[in-house]
C-alpha cells in the first residue's frame, strides 16, 4: 500500500496546501519570541534554585505544549506543522522512519571513523584542527574552557585509533539489560521528539512564513528559515551548559531540517536525532572507558 494511503500524515508536497493560504509573516517573530521566553524561563528558574530534573521537565512540557497553544487559532497550519491541534505527539509515519534509517545508514559509518580519528589526534595533543574554534573562544570569557574539557575527557583514552572494546554506557546495563530500552525511550520521547516538535515543526515552519525556501537541497525545500531555526537550536544548548563546543549542534540541526522537509514527518528527524544521541553515548563509553 502506498504511504499516501497508509500514512495519515501530510506528504512532503502537502506544504502547498499551507502555502495556498494567505502568508502570515508575523508568525516568525511570534515563534522567535516564544523560543526566547522558553529558554529565558529555563535559565531563570535555574537561578532561583529549581532542581535540574524539574527544570528539564518544564522545558520538555514547553516544547510539546507551547506550539499548539500559539497556533490554536490556525488549526490548518498547526495540523500541517504537526504541532496540533489534536495532540502533542505527531502521528506515526513509516515514511518518516524509513527516511531516518536511510540517512543514518549514509551518515553514521563515516561519522564513527571521523570521531575516532578526531579524538585519536586531539588526545595526543594535536589541536590544530580546532584552531579556529580556539581562536573564537579566546575572544570570549570562556577562553581555555575547551582545552580544559578535552584534557579531562582524554584522561581515559586508550591511545589507539580503535577503542579497545565495545562498551555500553552504565545506564544501558541496568535492570537486567532493559536499561537500553529505557534509554532509547527517554531519548525519543523526552529529548529528540519534543525538540523536533518545537524547533522544526514550530520554529522552522513559522520562520518559513517570513523566509520562504527558495531552493531545493537533495529534493527538500530549504532556505533561511532552516538556518535560523538551526542556529537558535544550537544557541539554546548553551543555556543548559555554557560550552562553545555545543554550538556544533548547528550542523546536525541542518540535517534534521532536511529530514523534516524531505520526509514530511517530524518522526524522521526525531528518530535520527535519538539514534545519533544513542550512537554518541556508545562511542563515548567505548572510546573513554572509566572505572577499568
Secondary structure as GFF3:
##gff-version 3
##sequence-region A 1 292
A	DSSP	alpha_helix	3	6	.	.	.	ID=ss1
A	DSSP	three_ten_helix	12	14	.	.	.	ID=ss2
A	DSSP	alpha_helix	15	19	.	.	.	ID=ss3
A	DSSP	alpha_helix	26	47	.	.	.	ID=ss4
A	DSSP	alpha_helix	52	70	.	.	.	ID=ss5
A	DSSP	alpha_helix	75	81	.	.	.	ID=ss6
A	DSSP	alpha_helix	94	122	.	.	.	ID=ss7
A	DSSP	three_ten_helix	128	130	.	.	.	ID=ss8
A	DSSP	alpha_helix	131	137	.	.	.	ID=ss9
A	DSSP	alpha_helix	145	154	.	.	.	ID=ss10
A	DSSP	three_ten_helix	170	173	.	.	.	ID=ss11
A	DSSP	three_ten_helix	175	177	.	.	.	ID=ss12
A	DSSP	alpha_helix	179	186	.	.	.	ID=ss13
A	DSSP	pi_helix	187	192	.	.	.	ID=ss14
A	DSSP	alpha_helix	193	196	.	.	.	ID=ss15
A	DSSP	pi_helix	197	204	.	.	.	ID=ss16
A	DSSP	alpha_helix	205	210	.	.	.	ID=ss17
A	DSSP	beta_strand	215	217	.	.	.	ID=ss18
A	DSSP	beta_strand	220	222	.	.	.	ID=ss19
A	DSSP	alpha_helix	224	240	.	.	.	ID=ss20
A	DSSP	three_ten_helix	244	248	.	.	.	ID=ss21
A	DSSP	alpha_helix	249	263	.	.	.	ID=ss22
A	DSSP	alpha_helix	266	287	.	.	.	ID=ss23
###
